[in-house]
């Protein structure tokens, strides 16, 4: 009996030892793909609603003591570039792997792959070939991280509509239907499309998405 009583605390200590590094890495995390969307298509409640979603997921993962921003550009008067919202870097995932050291590298030869574009839980997000495919990530951005100009809506009315417009998507797994730059783009692969226009949850799912976001710690 006495040996049993001693073994239990030892087992607990070993479990804590294993868990502690993982928790420390998640606390240091400064980049993730959201494990879930808001469930309302591209209607995120604007940039503020998207940022709040990033923060809530980061808090649940133990990394809430940062300023979290969704990687999204807006259009029209007062347009905002996604690249200007996310701080200076470097950014690391939930496993402590650096995905980009600064804004220039993020929009150049970054380390974003299916294996590194992890969720806040440290899990690999489903990509092309998985069921369901969830590699389409909302960005509303051009490849250099800037906003679209002109009359075409690429942000579903600045992330306030699930019924009108379209939104630019990136491929988190860097894989598409073709072997070209757009298919391999993490932030500007193709606009959403679907039976309802391109902004509903059903539309986003139809092309391999789920209303997911990239989240970056801006401080």
C-alpha positions in Angstrom: 0.0 0.0 0.0 2.8 2.4 0.9 4.5 1.9 -2.4 1.2 2.7 -4.2 0.9 5.9 -2.3 4.4 6.9 -3.3 4.0 6.0 -6.9 1.0 8.2 -7.5 2.7 11.5 -6.6 5.7 10.4 -8.8 3.4 9.8 -11.7 1.7 13.1 -11.2 5.1 14.8 -11.1 6.2 13.2 -14.3 3.0 14.3 -16.0 3.5 17.8 -14.8 7.1 17.7 -16.1 5.9 16.7 -19.6 3.0 19.2 -19.6 5.1 22.2 -18.4 7.2 22.7 -21.6 4.1 22.4 -23.8 2.3 25.0 -21.7 5.4 27.3 -21.8 5.6 27.0 -25.6 1.9 27.9 -26.0 2.3 30.9 -23.6 5.1 32.1 -25.9 3.1 31.5 -29.1 2.7 34.5 -31.3 1.1 33.0 -34.4 -1.7 30.5 -35.0 -4.4 29.4 -37.4 -7.8 29.5 -35.6 -9.0 26.1 -34.8 -12.6 27.2 -35.3 -14.3 30.1 -37.1 -17.1 32.2 -35.8 -19.6 30.2 -37.8 -21.1 33.1 -39.6 -19.1 32.9 -42.8 -17.1 36.1 -43.5 -19.3 38.1 -41.1 -16.8 38.5 -38.3 -18.1 41.6 -36.8 -15.5 43.7 -38.7 -11.8 43.8 -37.8 -12.6 44.3 -34.2 -14.7 41.1 -34.0 -11.9 39.1 -35.8 -9.3 40.4 -33.4 -11.5 39.5 -30.4 -11.9 36.0 -31.8 -8.1 35.7 -32.0 -7.7 36.9 -28.4 -10.4 34.6 -27.0 -8.7 31.5 -28.6 -5.3 32.7 -27.4 -6.6 33.1 -23.9 -8.0 29.6 -23.9 -4.5 28.3 -25.0 -2.8 30.3 -22.2 -1.3 33.0 -24.5 -3.8 35.8 -23.8 -1.3 38.3 -22.4 -0.6 39.7 -25.8 -2.2 42.1 -28.3 -3.7 39.7 -30.9 -4.6 40.8 -34.4 -6.3 38.9 -37.3 -4.4 39.0 -40.5 -7.0 40.9 -42.5 -7.0 43.9 -44.8 -10.0 46.2 -45.2 -11.1 48.2 -48.2 -12.6 51.6 -49.0 -12.2 54.8 -46.9 -9.6 54.2 -44.3 -8.5 50.9 -45.8 -6.1 49.0 -43.6 -3.3 46.6 -44.8 -3.0 43.3 -43.0 0.8 43.6 -42.9 0.5 46.8 -40.9 -1.7 45.3 -38.2 0.5 42.5 -36.9 3.6 44.0 -35.4 7.2 43.4 -36.4 7.8 39.8 -35.5 9.3 37.3 -35.1 6.4 35.0 -34.9 6.4 31.5 -33.5 3.8 28.7 -33.5 2.4 26.7 -30.6 5.4 24.4 -30.8 8.0 27.2 -30.7 8.9 27.0 -34.4 9.6 30.4 -36.0 7.3 30.9 -39.1 8.8 34.3 -40.0 11.3 36.6 -38.3 9.8 39.9 -39.6 7.2 41.3 -42.0 9.5 41.2 -45.0 10.2 37.5 -44.5 6.5 36.7 -43.8 5.7 38.1 -47.3 8.7 36.4 -48.9 10.5 33.2 -48.1 8.7 32.3 -44.9 8.4 29.0 -43.0 4.7 28.6 -43.3 3.7 25.1 -44.3 1.0 22.6 -43.3 3.3 21.4 -40.6 4.0 24.8 -39.1 0.7 26.7 -39.7 -0.6 25.1 -36.5 -3.8 26.0 -34.5 -3.6 27.6 -31.1 -3.9 24.1 -29.7 -0.7 23.1 -31.5 -2.6 20.9 -34.0 -2.2 20.6 -37.8 -5.1 22.2 -39.7 -6.7 20.0 -42.3 -5.5 20.7 -45.8 -6.0 19.5 -49.4 -6.5 15.7 -49.3 -7.9 15.7 -45.8 -11.6 15.4 -44.9 -12.8 18.0 -44.5 -10.4 20.3 -46.3 -10.0 23.5 -44.3 -7.0 25.1 -45.9 -8.8 28.3 -47.1 -8.0 31.1 -44.7 -9.7 34.5 -44.8 -7.2 37.4 -45.5 -8.8 39.9 -47.8 -5.3 40.7 -48.9 -3.0 40.9 -51.9 0.2 38.7 -51.9 2.2 41.6 -50.3 -0.2 41.9 -47.5 -1.9 45.1 -48.7 -5.5 45.9 -49.3 -7.3 45.7 -52.6 -8.2 48.9 -54.4 -10.9 49.4 -57.0 -14.6 48.3 -57.0 -14.3 44.6 -56.5 -15.2 43.6 -52.9 -12.6 41.2 -51.6 -13.5 41.5 -47.9 -17.3 40.7 -47.7 -18.0 44.3 -46.9 -15.1 44.5 -44.5 -16.1 41.3 -42.7 -19.6 42.4 -41.9 -21.6 40.4 -44.5 -22.4 36.7 -44.9 -24.5 37.4 -48.0 -22.8 39.9 -50.3 -19.4 40.2 -51.9 -16.4 37.9 -51.8 -13.3 37.5 -49.7 -9.7 36.7 -50.7 -8.4 33.5 -49.3 -5.0 32.0 -48.7 -3.9 28.3 -48.6 -2.5 27.4 -45.2 -1.0 24.2 -46.6 0.4 25.9 -49.6 -1.3 23.5 -52.0 -4.0 24.1 -54.6 -5.4 22.7 -57.8 -2.4 23.8 -59.9 1.4 24.1 -59.5 1.4 27.9 -59.6 2.2 30.8 -57.3 -1.5 31.5 -56.5 -2.2 27.9 -55.5 0.9 28.0 -53.2 0.1 31.4 -51.7 -0.6 31.4 -47.9 -2.4 34.7 -48.1 -3.8 35.4 -51.6 -4.8 32.3 -53.5 -8.3 32.9 -54.8 -11.5 34.8 -53.9 -14.4 32.9 -52.3 -17.2 31.8 -54.4 -20.4 29.8 -54.0 -24.1 29.5 -54.6 -24.9 32.3 -52.2 -22.2 34.7 -53.6 -19.1 33.9 -51.6 -19.5 35.1 -48.0 -21.7 32.5 -46.3 -20.4 29.7 -44.2 -21.6 27.2 -46.8 -19.8 29.2 -49.5 -16.5 29.1 -47.6 -16.8 25.4 -46.9 -17.6 24.6 -50.6 -14.1 25.6 -51.7 -12.2 24.0 -48.8 -12.5 26.4 -45.9 -14.4 27.0 -42.6 -14.1 30.7 -42.0 -10.7 30.4 -40.3 -8.2 33.2 -39.7 -4.5 33.7 -39.2 -3.8 35.4 -35.8 -0.6 37.2 -35.0 0.7 38.8 -31.7 1.4 42.4 -32.4 3.5 42.9 -29.3 
